[in-house]
């Protein structure tokens, strides 16, 4: 894959993670579970395990997203009141995880 394609995939995965943290993802989960139960012929042990795994993944994703947003709000406030902070760090949220890791490594070296 080319670098541009990898960047698009990474961006898409980040966007998908954010979408999975939204309440609409839980609505989709409930509708899917109901359809699975009624159209798919019931729920066996395997089906319940699959749905519970998916449901817990959504719960964990939601909690992680909330914690991340709270942490960002706190850091934004600290950066705002500290006049010595680098303005270039304010756009770090828009970058891919790999780009953030490279930025952190460069800061540690300097």
Backbone as JSON, one array per atom type, in Angstrom:
{
  "sequence": "XXXXXXXXXXXXXXXXXXXXXXXXXXXXXXXXXXXXXXXXXXXXXXXXXXXXXXXXXXXXXXXXXXXXXXXXXXXXXXXXXXXXXXXXXXXXXXXXXXXXXXXXXXXXXX",
  "N": [[0.84, -1.19, 0.0], [0.39, 2.24, -0.61], [1.78, 5.22, 0.89], [-0.11, 7.27, 1.09], [-2.48, 5.81, 0.94], [-2.27, 4.29, 3.28], [-2.41, 6.34, 5.18], [-5.03, 7.17, 4.77], [-6.43, 4.88, 5.55], [-5.68, 4.72, 8.26], [-6.8, 7.12, 9.18], [-9.48, 6.58, 8.68], [-9.89, 4.43, 10.43], [-9.5, 5.73, 12.88], [-11.65, 7.54, 12.82], [-13.72, 5.66, 12.79], [-13.41, 4.54, 15.32], [-14.13, 6.73, 16.92], [-16.8, 7.01, 16.11], [-17.8, 4.63, 17.14], [-17.95, 5.22, 19.78], [-20.12, 6.76, 20.16], [-23.57, 7.35, 21.16], [-25.33, 6.43, 19.18], [-24.12, 4.15, 18.19], [-24.72, 2.26, 20.11], [-27.45, 2.06, 19.73], [-27.52, 0.92, 17.18], [-26.32, -1.5, 17.83], [-28.28, -2.65, 19.56], [-30.49, -2.87, 17.82], [-29.38, -4.59, 15.89], [-28.89, -6.84, 17.51], [-31.54, -7.54, 18.23], [-32.6, -8.09, 15.69], [-30.98, -10.27, 15.04], [-31.81, -12.09, 16.97], [-34.55, -12.48, 16.36], [-34.84, -12.82, 13.55], [-32.72, -14.42, 12.89], [-33.22, -16.86, 14.11], [-33.13, -17.2, 16.89], [-31.16, -17.13, 19.96], [-28.25, -18.64, 20.7], [-25.64, -20.03, 22.85], [-23.22, -19.3, 21.65], [-24.02, -17.15, 20.09], [-24.94, -15.34, 22.06], [-22.52, -14.92, 23.4], [-21.02, -13.66, 21.42], [-22.55, -11.3, 20.98], [-22.43, -10.18, 23.56], [-19.7, -9.69, 23.77], [-19.35, -7.79, 21.74], [-21.03, -5.78, 22.77], [-19.71, -5.12, 25.2], [-17.33, -4.19, 24.16], [-18.21, -1.82, 22.96], [-19.0, -0.42, 25.26], [-16.56, -0.15, 26.61], [-15.14, 1.32, 24.7], [-16.63, 3.68, 24.72], [-16.18, 4.6, 27.35], [-13.39, 4.99, 27.28], [-13.22, 6.97, 25.3], [-14.6, 9.07, 26.55], [-12.91, 9.52, 28.77], [-10.57, 10.28, 27.41], [-11.42, 12.64, 26.12], [-11.96, 14.23, 28.36], [-9.41, 14.41, 29.49], [-8.08, 15.75, 27.41], [-9.45, 18.2, 27.49], [-8.63, 19.17, 29.97], [-5.84, 19.35, 29.56], [-5.8, 21.17, 27.44], [-6.68, 23.47, 28.78], [-4.54, 23.85, 30.58], [-2.47, 24.32, 28.75], [-3.43, 26.65, 27.61], [-3.28, 28.53, 29.69], [-0.6, 28.6, 30.21], [1.92, 30.44, 29.1], [4.31, 29.67, 27.91], [3.95, 27.4, 26.42], [4.11, 25.28, 23.5], [2.65, 26.22, 20.5], [2.38, 24.51, 18.38], [1.68, 22.06, 19.37], [-1.01, 22.12, 19.77], [-2.42, 21.22, 17.57], [-2.05, 18.55, 17.55], [-3.99, 16.67, 18.11], [-5.29, 16.17, 15.75], [-3.77, 14.46, 14.31], [-2.53, 11.21, 13.21], [-2.08, 8.27, 15.27], [0.51, 7.25, 15.01], [1.92, 9.46, 14.11], [1.7, 11.12, 16.31], [3.18, 9.65, 18.16], [5.74, 9.86, 16.98], [6.13, 12.62, 17.25], [6.16, 12.89, 20.03], [8.46, 11.38, 20.6], [10.39, 12.96, 19.34], [10.23, 15.26, 20.94], [11.16, 14.27, 23.35], [13.81, 13.77, 22.73], [14.82, 16.3, 22.39]],
  "CA": [[0.0, 0.0, 0.0], [1.13, 3.49, -0.64], [1.71, 6.02, 2.11], [-1.39, 7.97, 1.09], [-3.52, 4.83, 1.26], [-2.15, 3.97, 4.7], [-2.92, 7.48, 5.93], [-6.5, 7.15, 4.67], [-6.91, 3.76, 6.37], [-5.51, 5.13, 9.65], [-7.8, 8.14, 9.44], [-10.76, 5.9, 8.7], [-9.96, 3.66, 11.67], [-9.69, 6.69, 13.97], [-13.04, 8.0, 12.72], [-14.57, 4.53, 13.19], [-13.32, 4.46, 16.78], [-14.94, 7.82, 17.47], [-18.2, 6.66, 15.87], [-18.16, 3.53, 18.05], [-18.15, 5.76, 21.13], [-21.35, 7.56, 20.15], [-24.78, 6.62, 21.55], [-25.94, 5.79, 18.02], [-23.53, 2.82, 18.06], [-25.48, 1.38, 20.99], [-28.74, 1.82, 19.07], [-27.25, -0.05, 16.12], [-26.07, -2.76, 18.51], [-29.56, -3.19, 20.04], [-31.27, -3.27, 16.64], [-28.71, -5.77, 15.33], [-29.16, -7.96, 18.41], [-32.94, -7.93, 18.08], [-32.74, -8.76, 14.39], [-30.3, -11.56, 15.15], [-32.64, -12.98, 17.78], [-35.84, -12.8, 15.75], [-34.7, -13.26, 12.16], [-31.69, -15.45, 12.83], [-33.63, -18.12, 14.7], [-32.87, -17.3, 18.33], [-29.83, -16.84, 20.46], [-27.57, -19.71, 21.41], [-24.52, -19.59, 23.65], [-22.24, -18.61, 20.8], [-24.61, -15.86, 19.71], [-24.9, -14.46, 23.24], [-21.13, -14.55, 23.66], [-20.64, -12.68, 20.4], [-23.23, -10.03, 21.26], [-21.91, -9.57, 24.8], [-18.36, -9.17, 23.47], [-19.55, -6.56, 20.99], [-21.58, -4.78, 23.68], [-18.67, -4.67, 26.12], [-16.39, -3.39, 23.38], [-18.8, -0.49, 22.83], [-18.95, 0.22, 26.58], [-15.15, 0.21, 26.86], [-14.8, 2.4, 23.76], [-17.31, 4.88, 25.2], [-15.46, 5.07, 28.55], [-12.08, 5.49, 26.84], [-13.42, 8.24, 24.58], [-14.94, 10.08, 27.56], [-11.69, 9.82, 29.51], [-9.66, 11.0, 26.52], [-11.93, 13.98, 25.93], [-11.76, 14.96, 29.62], [-7.98, 14.68, 29.59], [-7.77, 16.79, 26.43], [-9.98, 19.48, 27.97], [-7.74, 19.62, 31.05], [-4.56, 19.76, 28.98], [-6.03, 22.41, 26.69], [-6.72, 24.56, 29.74], [-3.18, 24.08, 31.05], [-1.71, 24.94, 27.66], [-3.95, 28.0, 27.41], [-2.82, 29.45, 30.73], [0.86, 28.62, 30.25], [2.38, 31.18, 27.93], [5.5, 29.05, 27.32], [3.59, 26.18, 25.7], [4.29, 25.33, 22.05], [1.39, 26.23, 19.78], [2.34, 23.4, 17.43], [1.08, 20.91, 20.02], [-2.46, 22.25, 19.79], [-3.01, 20.48, 16.45], [-1.65, 17.16, 17.67], [-5.19, 15.83, 18.14], [-5.74, 15.88, 14.39], [-2.81, 13.57, 13.66], [-2.62, 9.78, 13.48], [-1.35, 7.82, 16.46], [1.93, 7.11, 14.69], [2.48, 10.81, 14.04], [1.78, 11.59, 17.7], [4.33, 8.95, 18.75], [6.95, 10.47, 16.44], [6.23, 13.95, 17.85], [6.57, 12.7, 21.43], [9.86, 10.92, 20.59], [11.21, 14.12, 18.99], [10.27, 16.14, 22.1], [12.01, 13.65, 24.37], [15.2, 13.91, 22.29], [15.29, 17.7, 22.48]],
  "C": [[0.88, 1.24, 0.0], [0.94, 4.24, 0.67], [0.37, 6.75, 2.2], [-2.52, 7.03, 1.46], [-3.47, 4.45, 2.74], [-2.68, 5.1, 5.58], [-4.44, 7.5, 5.91], [-7.07, 6.04, 5.55], [-6.8, 4.13, 7.85], [-6.55, 6.17, 10.05], [-9.19, 7.51, 9.56], [-10.93, 5.11, 9.99], [-10.16, 4.57, 12.88], [-11.13, 7.18, 13.99], [-14.01, 6.9, 13.17], [-14.57, 4.37, 14.7], [-14.15, 5.53, 17.47], [-16.42, 7.52, 17.29], [-18.68, 5.56, 16.82], [-18.39, 4.03, 19.47], [-19.43, 6.58, 21.24], [-22.56, 6.72, 20.58], [-25.46, 5.91, 20.37], [-25.38, 4.38, 17.8], [-24.27, 1.82, 18.94], [-26.85, 1.07, 20.39], [-28.57, 0.79, 17.95], [-27.04, -1.43, 16.72], [-27.39, -3.42, 18.96], [-30.41, -3.68, 18.87], [-30.69, -4.54, 16.02], [-28.98, -7.0, 16.19], [-30.58, -8.45, 18.31], [-33.18, -8.63, 16.75], [-32.12, -10.15, 14.41], [-31.18, -12.56, 15.9], [-33.9, -13.42, 17.05], [-35.74, -13.34, 14.33], [-33.72, -14.43, 12.06], [-32.05, -16.75, 13.51], [-33.28, -18.28, 16.17], [-31.43, -17.02, 18.67], [-29.29, -18.04, 21.23], [-26.42, -19.15, 22.22], [-23.5, -18.81, 22.84], [-22.74, -17.22, 20.42], [-24.57, -14.86, 20.87], [-23.48, -14.01, 23.56], [-20.65, -13.49, 22.67], [-21.26, -11.32, 20.68], [-22.7, -9.38, 22.54], [-20.5, -9.01, 24.59], [-18.46, -7.85, 22.72], [-20.07, -5.45, 21.9], [-20.53, -4.24, 24.65], [-17.61, -3.83, 25.4], [-16.91, -1.96, 23.22], [-18.75, 0.27, 24.16], [-17.53, 0.7, 26.88], [-14.74, 1.37, 25.96], [-15.41, 3.72, 24.23], [-16.56, 5.47, 26.4], [-14.11, 5.65, 28.17], [-12.21, 6.84, 26.14], [-13.74, 9.36, 25.57], [-13.7, 10.5, 28.33], [-10.71, 10.63, 28.67], [-10.12, 12.44, 26.33], [-11.75, 14.83, 27.19], [-10.29, 15.34, 29.79], [-7.56, 15.78, 28.63], [-8.26, 18.16, 26.9], [-9.09, 20.04, 29.08], [-6.41, 20.11, 30.5], [-4.69, 21.04, 28.16], [-6.04, 23.62, 27.62], [-5.33, 24.88, 30.28], [-2.32, 24.75, 29.99], [-2.15, 26.39, 27.44], [-3.39, 28.97, 28.44], [-1.3, 29.55, 30.81], [1.37, 29.27, 28.97], [3.59, 30.56, 27.24], [5.2, 27.81, 26.49], [3.78, 26.38, 24.2], [2.92, 25.27, 21.37], [1.27, 25.07, 18.81], [1.68, 22.16, 18.04], [-0.45, 20.96, 20.0], [-3.13, 21.47, 18.66], [-2.66, 19.0, 16.49], [-2.84, 16.21, 17.65], [-5.65, 15.4, 16.76], [-4.85, 14.88, 13.67], [-3.08, 12.11, 14.01], [-1.78, 9.42, 14.68], [0.15, 7.71, 16.2], [2.62, 8.46, 14.62], [2.64, 11.4, 15.44], [2.98, 10.95, 18.39], [5.65, 9.55, 18.26], [7.18, 11.85, 17.06], [6.71, 13.84, 19.3], [8.03, 12.28, 21.51], [10.79, 12.1, 20.28], [11.31, 15.09, 20.18], [11.18, 15.59, 23.19], [13.48, 13.79, 24.02], [15.72, 15.33, 22.46], [15.3, 18.23, 23.88]]
}
